[in-house]
């Protein structure tokens, strides 16, 4: 028999006041996967694609890594690292991208931890929940976004998710923007990826590319909502995700993640 979904208490809601993303927050207590799917089935009523992003801590912004630095000089340094990465990666990658494949280069750099102006999303609600539950000692959050609603800000006549093959020139204009910030500048855009890695495919990865307006919030995109994930419920949610095949070994193809998963399954302490 289905149990009724509970609302968060005032004290629990207060724990999410430090979330810097301005958007509607769903005051629902997610204690199980059944709760999780029930919430989104009521929120996502209209047709269209929806993307998800999980934050293991509530105090993170929806700003890509290269644009999070407060000083413009630091943002410029972060974006300039791509040139150094290309020189190093040319001899280390078995199949490096061609020089003109800028998006693929940035995706590869992002894969290895270099700061970029790409922000990762996923088409999978369960994968987003996995990332939101990565740490069980702090509250997390899952964001949901309609990418076509986002692109309607920049392309009101024919809003759609941009494609690297069809819209390469427009995407490249974003990728070559500088580090300057302007609240009235180019809004983030939603793009499909170039399938450049097994990890990206397993995680059903997609991206927003951020222009001179760095952050993404619900003031501009009404479809953006946040679902709080209480730290008390994360262990249960992780166990339920594992039962349906969503765990570190299945969404990270690298062997070191398989080893971490096996140690955790054996009840051994993870020592980094």
C-alpha positions, 0 to 999 in steps of 0.5 A: 500500500502506497504511503502518503508523501510528507512535507518538510518541517519548517526546521528542515526547510530552513536547512536549505536556505543557504542554497544560492540558486534562486528557484522554486523549492519543492517542500517534499520529504524524499524518503524512498525512490517511490517518493522521488518518482512520485514527486517528479511525476507530479511536477513534470506534467507537460511534454518535453525533455527534462534534465536533472543535476544532483548536488551532494551539498546544498551550497553549490551554484549552477555555475560551471567550474571555470566561471566560479572564481570571483576574480576575473583574472582567475577566470581568465587563467582557468579558461586559458588552461585549455591550450596547455591541456591540448599540448599535453593531451595530444601525446597522451590520448590514443585518439585526440580530437581534431584541432577544430573540434573545440567542443570535443576538446572541452568535453575531454578536458572537463572529463579529466577535471579541467575547469570549463564553461560547461555544466553537466546535466543528465537525462536520468533522474536516478543518476542525478539522485546518485550524485545528490546522495554521494555524501551522507553527512550533509544535505543535498539537492536535485535540480530539474530543468526543461532545456527547451525553456532555457533556450527559449530565452536566446532563441524565442522563435524556434527553441530547441536543444542545440546540436553540435553538428547543426549548430556548431558555429553558435556553440563555438561563439559561446565557447570562445567568450571571455571571462567577463561577467554581465547580468544582461549578457548571453544566457546559458544555452542547453546543448547535446554533447558529442559522444566522446567518452563511455562515461558520458554515455553511461551517465546520459550526460548533457550540458549547459554552456554558460555565456557572460551571464554565468549563473542559472536561476529560476528568475529567467527559467520558470521550469527550474525547480529544486528538490531537497534531499535530506542527509538522513535519507541518503543511505536508504536512497543509495541502497535503493538505487543500488538495487535497481543498478545505479551505483558507482560501478555502473555509471563510472566505467573506469576500473578504479571506481569498480574497486571502490564499489567492491570495497564499499560492498564488502564493508571496508573503509574507503581510504583515499 
